[in-house]
Every structure is written in structure tokens, then in C-alpha cells.
Amino acid sequence: MTANNSTERSQSLEPRVDPDFESAGFTSFLGPVLFLTSIFFLNFTSRIIFAPLLPSIEMELALAHAEAASLFLFIGIGYFVSITGSSLVSSRISHRKTIVLSATAVGISLIWITLCNSLWSIRFGLLMLGLGAGLYLPSGMASLTAMVTSRHWGKAIATHELAPNCGFFLAPLLAEGLMIWFSWRGVLLFLGGCSILTGIMFAFFGKGGDFSGEPLNFLSLKILFKENAFWIMVILFTLGISATMGIYTMLPLFLVAQHGLERNWANTLVAFSRISGIFMAFVSGWATDRVGPRLTMSGVFLMTGAATLLLGALTGSWLVALVFLQPVVAVCFFPPGFAALSAIGPGSARNVAVSMAIPFGFLVGGGAIPMGIGMMGDAGMFALGVSMAGGLILSGAVLALFYKPGT
């Protein structure tokens, strides 16, 4: 392929914008952004719903803490494989169709799990869930940053981040509400049906993503791998996901098994502790637009690491206070994190940067870290496992200061 053909290929992958695009206000983009946010909400909630369900699943299947926590590892493995190879899909069927495929696959996987009665059949379903869910984020972020002018990226990404923040809050309440009438399987059936329905609606009524992604090739990888900023973001996303999803997935079980709380009270406590995240994402987006992602990320990791370390060390009313404080700062990582990641490499390779940087974060932060905490729990050191995770997160405060795009 000649240089001219390569240039034409790269340009064809970029969405075309109208002349008034750069001067448009953020409200003109709000509808499409919220539609993507709703899809991301179901995608994310479908993966974390197992956190409030974990005590019930553990009891029904007679699992040890590490076996129960391994469910998140299988989601993480599927997510790792899928998000890494997502550009192979989006480069062929467009970001829009990839988003539809992801929502449908997530729904089918959840319905499959409701029919399973053994640990390994559930693990297989969770692997498929991770494979389906991993297709969304690179295409979702590429569609989001293409439909919104760069001066509104902080606000658009903060709006998009309402999805996981609302998911963190609503997942335990949804689980407890539905388990009044149904088992944990009924909760998954409900979410699976909603995901399939949303995917169909986006196929007919959604906007954005009508362009192909940059295929994963050696040139794109070479550009990214040569940048120190890319590798720094890989580690920072691992720590950011550990602080949010990694801690969250084990927190209900930690409160029940280590501190003797009733399941419904533990889930309610965890749910309401996440309300602040809905608003803090906008605060973080505002800070990112004004002081930049580097300083914002460093401050977030400093406060989050300290709060997580204390979460494992304290008891009683101090424990309750830390359950509420830790997520206040933990969720603030993602607006500056995605803004920093979007600044690495050329625009046509933006989805490749996302699909290469985030998988390791979800595999380790959302899979290995929860399983490690579970193993510590089986050894009678549940609290120490949480505090050790906090120590790792704290190291991100220093590492973030070395982030410099283009280096």
C-alpha cells in the first residue's frame, strides 16, 4: 500500500463534520451522548451486578470466597480478549454496528447464565459476557469523541461516565428490589432483556458511529508503543479500575463476611455510597478542562489510595464513613483518564489506544485484584487484602505526574 493510499484510508476512517461543528454548544450533542450513555449503563451494570448477587451465588453453589471472586476474573478474561481485538470488528462493520453487536451479545450471555447450574457453566457464560461487553468501549469512545468537538470532551466524557456511576449506585438496589420476588437468576434475565432491547433501539434510532475504526495493524501499534504516555496510561487505568470496580465487586461480600452485616443492609450501604459519584464525575470533568488531566489524575490517586487503605484498616462507624468516602474520589479518575488517553496518537487510531490500554486494566483491576482479595479472605486476612489494594492505588499519584502526551 502506498503512502497516498494509506493517507486516504486513514482519512476515510474519520467521521465528517458540518461547518458549524466547532462552534456548536454542548447541548446540541446531548441527545446522542445520552443514548450512548444508556447503552454503556447496561453494559457496565451487567458486569457489576454480580457484586450484590455474590453472597447469594456463593451460598447457593457452596463456593469459597476465592471461587466466588473468580467469577469476575472470567469476565475480565473475556473483556481483555474482546476489547483488545475490538478494532478488528469495528474496522469491518463500523463503530455503530459494533455497539449494536455488543449490546445484543451481553443480553444473550446473561440469559444463558440464568440457565446454568454448575460453576463452570456459569464461568463459561461470564467469559461470553466479557467478550460481548468488551466490544463496546473503544467504539463508544470513538463515536463519542467524534460527535463532540474537542473543547467539550471533558463534559461529554463526564456525561458518558454517568453510566458506571449510576450503575454502581443502582446495581445493588436493582438486585435487592428484584430478589424480593425472584432469585438472582431473575435479576440477570431482566438485565439481559433490557440490553437486547436497547441494542435493537440503537440500531434503528441511534446516531453516531457511522464510520469504521482504525484496524489493528503494526503501524498503529508502533505509534502507540513508542509513546511513554501510552504505557503510563495502561498502568493508571489498571489502578483506576482497581479503585472502582475491583473494590466495589468485593465490598458487599467483605461487609457480610468480615464485618457481619446482613446482605440487604450491605447492598443498601454500598448503593447509597455511590450516589456522590454521579455528581463527582462532572466535578472531575470540570477540573480536567481547567487544570488538565495530569494533575487531576495525580490528586485523585492520592486521595483514593489513602481512602482505600483505611477502608481495610478501620471498623465501626469509621468503616461506614470510608465506604462513603472512597468512591467519592475513586470515580473522578475516568474523565481525566479518558481525556488523557484520547490525546495519545493520531485521531484515526484513537479507538486502538482505548482497545489496547484498557484491557489489561480490566483483567487485573477488575479480575485479578478481586480474586486476590478473595484469596486473602479465605486465609482470614480479608481486611489486609483491601488495604494492600489501597497501597497499590496510592502509587498512581506519583506515576500520573510523568504523563506527557507525545513522549
C-alpha positions in Angstrom: 0.0 0.0 0.0 1.4 3.4 -1.0 1.7 6.4 1.4 -1.1 8.2 -0.5 -3.4 5.2 -0.2 -2.6 4.9 3.5 -3.5 8.6 3.9 -6.7 8.2 2.0 -7.5 5.1 4.1 -6.9 6.9 7.4 -9.0 9.9 6.3 -11.9 7.6 5.3 -12.0 6.3 8.8 -12.6 9.7 10.3 -16.2 11.0 10.6 -17.1 14.0 8.5 -18.4 17.0 10.3 -20.5 20.0 9.2 -19.1 23.6 9.1 -20.8 24.6 12.4 -19.4 21.7 14.3 -16.6 23.5 16.2 -18.9 26.4 17.2 -21.8 24.3 18.4 -22.7 24.3 22.1 -22.6 21.1 24.2 -26.4 20.9 24.4 -26.6 20.3 20.7 -24.8 17.0 21.3 -26.6 16.0 24.5 -29.2 13.6 23.0 -26.8 11.3 21.1 -24.4 11.4 24.1 -27.2 10.3 26.5 -28.2 7.4 24.2 -24.6 6.1 24.2 -24.6 6.6 28.0 -27.7 4.4 28.4 -26.0 1.6 26.4 -22.9 1.9 28.5 -25.0 1.8 31.6 -26.5 -1.6 30.7 -23.1 -2.8 29.5 -21.4 -1.9 32.8 -24.3 -2.9 35.1 -24.4 -6.3 33.5 -20.8 -6.9 34.6 -21.0 -5.5 38.2 -24.4 -6.9 39.0 -22.7 -10.0 40.3 -21.2 -8.0 43.2 -24.5 -7.6 45.1 -25.5 -11.1 43.9 -22.3 -12.7 45.1 -23.4 -13.6 48.7 -26.5 -15.4 47.2 -24.5 -17.1 44.5 -21.8 -18.2 47.0 -24.4 -19.7 49.3 -26.4 -21.5 46.6 -23.3 -23.0 44.9 -21.4 -23.5 48.2 -18.4 -21.6 47.0 -15.3 -20.3 48.8 -14.5 -16.6 48.7 -11.8 -17.1 46.1 -14.1 -19.3 43.9 -16.9 -16.6 44.1 -14.4 -13.8 43.3 -13.1 -15.9 40.3 -16.4 -15.1 38.5 -15.1 -11.5 38.0 -11.8 -12.9 36.7 -13.6 -14.8 33.9 -15.5 -11.7 33.0 -12.1 -9.9 32.9 -10.5 -12.5 30.7 -13.4 -12.3 28.1 -13.2 -8.5 28.3 -9.5 -8.5 27.8 -9.7 -10.6 24.7 -12.6 -8.7 23.2 -11.5 -5.2 23.8 -8.1 -6.0 22.5 -9.5 -7.3 19.3 -12.4 -4.9 19.0 -10.8 -2.8 16.3 -10.8 -5.9 14.1 -14.6 -5.8 14.3 -15.2 -2.1 14.2 -12.9 -1.7 11.2 -15.1 -4.1 9.2 -18.7 -3.3 10.4 -18.4 0.3 11.7 -18.5 1.5 15.2 -22.3 1.8 15.1 -22.8 -1.9 14.3 -20.2 -2.9 16.8 -22.1 -1.1 19.5 -25.3 -3.0 18.5 -23.5 -6.3 18.4 -22.1 -5.7 21.9 -25.4 -4.9 23.5 -27.1 -7.9 21.9 -24.2 -10.3 22.9 -24.3 -9.0 26.5 -28.0 -9.7 26.7 -27.8 -13.3 25.3 -24.9 -14.1 27.7 -26.9 -13.0 30.7 -29.8 -15.1 29.7 -27.5 -18.1 29.2 -26.2 -17.8 32.7 -29.7 -17.9 34.1 -30.0 -21.5 32.7 -26.7 -22.7 34.3 -26.5 -24.8 37.4 -22.7 -25.5 37.7 -19.8 -23.3 38.5 -18.0 -24.0 35.2 -21.1 -23.4 33.1 -21.6 -20.1 34.8 -17.9 -19.3 34.2 -18.3 -20.0 30.5 -21.3 -17.7 30.4 -19.3 -15.0 32.2 -16.5 -15.4 29.7 -19.0 -14.8 26.9 -20.4 -11.8 28.8 -16.9 -10.3 28.9 -16.4 -11.0 25.2 -19.6 -9.2 24.3 -19.1 -6.3 26.7 -15.6 -5.6 25.6 -16.7 -4.7 22.1 -18.5 -1.5 23.3 -16.0 0.8 24.9 -13.5 1.5 22.0 -16.4 2.1 19.6 -18.4 4.0 22.2 -15.5 6.3 22.9 -14.5 6.8 19.3 -18.2 7.6 18.5 -18.4 10.0 21.4 -15.3 12.0 20.7 -16.1 12.1 17.0 -19.6 13.5 17.6 -18.5 16.2 20.1 -16.0 19.0 19.4 -12.7 18.6 21.4 -13.5 21.6 23.6 -16.5 19.8 25.0 -14.7 16.4 25.5 -14.4 16.9 29.3 -18.2 17.4 29.6 -19.1 14.7 27.1 -16.9 12.1 28.8 -18.2 13.1 32.2 -21.8 12.6 30.9 -20.8 9.2 29.5 -19.2 8.4 32.9 -22.7 8.7 34.4 -23.2 5.2 33.2 -20.8 3.4 35.5 -21.5 5.8 38.3 -25.3 5.2 38.1 -24.5 1.5 37.6 -22.5 1.4 40.9 -25.5 3.1 42.7 -28.4 1.2 41.0 -27.0 -2.3 40.7 -27.3 -3.2 44.4 -30.8 -1.6 44.7 -31.9 -3.3 41.5 -30.6 -6.6 42.8 -32.3 -6.3 46.2 -35.5 -5.0 44.6 -35.9 -7.8 42.2 -34.8 -10.5 44.7 -37.9 -9.7 46.7 -39.8 -11.7 44.1 -37.1 -13.6 42.1 -33.8 -15.3 42.7 -30.5 -13.9 41.4 -31.3 -15.6 38.1 -34.4 -13.4 37.6 -32.2 -10.3 38.1 -29.9 -11.4 35.2 -32.9 -12.3 33.0 -34.2 -8.7 33.4 -30.9 -7.1 32.6 -30.4 -9.4 29.6 -33.7 -8.5 28.1 -33.1 -4.7 28.6 -29.7 -5.0 26.9 -31.0 -6.7 23.9 -33.9 -4.2 23.6 -31.5 -1.2 23.8 -29.3 -2.7 21.2 -32.2 -3.0 18.8 -33.3 0.6 19.5 -29.9 1.9 18.8 -29.8 0.1 15.5 -32.9 1.9 14.4 -32.9 5.2 16.2 -29.3 5.8 17.4 -26.9 8.4 16.0 -23.1 8.4 15.6 -20.5 5.8 14.9 -21.3 5.6 11.2 -17.6 5.2 10.3 -15.1 2.4 10.6 -12.4 2.1 13.2 -8.7 2.0 12.5 -7.8 -1.7 12.1 -5.3 -3.1 14.5 -2.1 -3.0 12.5 1.6 -2.9 13.2 1.8 0.8 12.2 -0.8 1.8 14.7 0.7 -0.3 17.4 4.2 1.1 16.7 3.0 4.6 17.0 1.3 3.9 20.4 4.0 1.6 21.8 6.7 4.2 21.2 4.9 6.7 23.4 5.8 6.5 27.1 2.5 8.2 27.8 0.6 5.2 26.5 2.3 2.8 28.9 1.7 5.1 31.8 -2.0 5.2 30.9 -2.1 1.4 30.8 -0.9 1.3 34.4 -3.1 4.2 35.5 -6.2 2.6 34.1 -5.3 -0.6 36.0 -5.1 1.3 39.2 -8.2 3.3 38.4 -10.3 0.2 37.7 -8.9 -1.5 40.8 -10.1 1.5 42.9 -13.6 1.4 41.5 -14.7 -1.9 40.1 -12.0 -4.0 41.9 -13.0 -2.7 45.4 -16.7 -2.5 44.5 -17.1 -6.1 43.4 -15.8 -7.4 46.7 -17.2 -4.8 49.1 -20.7 -6.4 49.7 -19.0 -9.8 50.4 -16.4 -8.0 52.6 -19.0 -6.3 54.7 -21.0 -9.5 55.1 -18.2 -12.0 55.7 -15.7 -9.8 57.5 -18.0 -7.4 59.4 -21.1 -9.5 59.9 -23.6 -7.2 58.1 -26.8 -8.6 56.6 -26.8 -8.9 52.8 -29.6 -6.4 52.2 -28.1 -3.8 54.5 -24.6 -4.3 53.0 -26.0 -3.8 49.5 -28.0 -0.8 50.5 -25.0 0.8 52.1 -22.8 0.1 49.1 -25.6 1.5 46.8 -26.0 4.8 48.6 -22.3 5.3 48.9 -22.2 5.6 45.1 -24.6 8.5 44.8 -21.8 11.0 45.0 -20.1 9.5 42.0 -22.9 10.7 39.8 -22.0 14.3 40.6 -18.3 13.9 41.2 -17.8 12.9 37.5 -18.9 16.4 36.5 -16.5 17.9 39.0 -13.7 15.8 37.6 -14.7 16.8 34.1 -14.6 20.5 35.0 -11.2 20.1 36.7 -9.9 18.2 33.7 -10.9 21.0 31.3 -9.2 23.6 33.5 -6.1 22.2 35.1 -5.5 19.3 32.7 -5.7 15.5 33.1 -2.2 15.0 34.6 -2.7 17.0 37.8 -6.3 15.8 38.1 -5.3 12.2 37.9 -2.5 12.6 40.5 -4.8 14.2 43.0 -7.4 11.6 42.5 -5.0 8.7 43.1 -3.5 10.3 46.2 -6.9 10.6 47.9 -8.3 7.3 46.6 -5.3 5.3 47.6 -5.4 6.7 51.2 -9.1 6.1 51.5 -8.9 2.5 50.2 -6.0 1.7 52.6 -8.1 3.0 55.5 -11.2 1.1 54.3 -9.4 -2.2 55.1 -8.0 -0.9 58.4 -10.9 0.7 60.2 -14.1 -0.7 61.8 -17.4 0.5 63.1 -18.6 4.0 62.2 -15.2 4.8 60.7 -15.7 1.9 58.3 -19.1 3.2 57.2 -17.6 6.7 56.7 -14.9 5.2 54.4 -17.4 3.2 52.5 -19.0 6.5 51.5 -15.7 8.5 51.1 -13.7 6.1 49.0 -16.0 6.2 45.9 -16.3 10.0 46.1 -12.8 10.3 44.8 -12.3 7.0 43.1 -14.8 7.8 40.3 -13.0 11.0 39.5 -10.3 9.2 37.6 -12.1 8.3 34.4 -12.9 11.8 32.9 -9.2 12.8 33.0 -8.2 9.3 32.3 -10.1 9.1 29.0 -9.2 12.6 28.1 -5.5 11.7 28.5 -5.9 8.5 26.6 -7.7 10.4 23.7 -4.7 12.7 23.4 -2.3 9.9 22.6 -1.6 9.1 18.9 -3.5 10.3 15.8 -7.3 10.7 15.8 -7.8 7.8 13.4 -6.0 5.5 15.9 -8.0 6.7 19.0 -10.0 3.5 19.2 -6.8 1.5 19.0 -5.4 3.4 22.0 -8.5 2.6 24.0 -8.7 -1.0 22.9 -5.0 -1.5 23.9 -4.8 0.5 27.1 -7.9 -0.6 28.9 -7.9 -4.5 28.6 -5.1 -5.0 31.0 -6.8 -2.7 33.4 -10.0 -4.7 33.5 -8.1 -8.0 33.6 -6.0 -7.1 36.6 -8.1 -4.4 38.3 -11.5 -5.9 37.7 -10.5 -9.6 37.8 -7.2 -10.4 39.5 -7.5 -7.8 42.2 -10.9 -9.1 43.4 -9.7 -12.7 43.2 -6.6 -11.7 45.2 -8.8 -10.1 47.9 -11.0 -13.2 47.9 -7.9 -15.4 48.5 -6.8 -13.2 51.3 -10.3 -13.6 52.7 -10.1 -17.4 52.6 -6.8 -17.0 54.5 -8.5 -14.9 57.2 -7.0 -11.7 56.0 -9.9 -10.0 54.2 -9.1 -6.6 55.6 -5.4 -6.8 54.8 -6.3 -7.6 51.2 -8.3 -4.5 50.8 -5.6 -2.3 52.4 -2.9 -3.8 50.1 -5.0 -2.8 47.1 -5.1 0.7 48.6 -1.3 0.8 48.7 -1.1 -0.1 45.0 -3.6 2.6 44.1 -1.7 5.2 46.1 1.3 4.7 43.8 -0.6 6.2 40.9 -0.4 9.7 42.5 3.3 9.8 41.6 3.1 7.9 38.2 0.4 10.3 36.9 2.9 13.2 37.1 5.1 11.6 34.5 2.2 11.6 31.9 3.2 13.8 28.9 1.4 13.0 25.6 3.7 12.8 22.6 6.6 11.4 24.6 
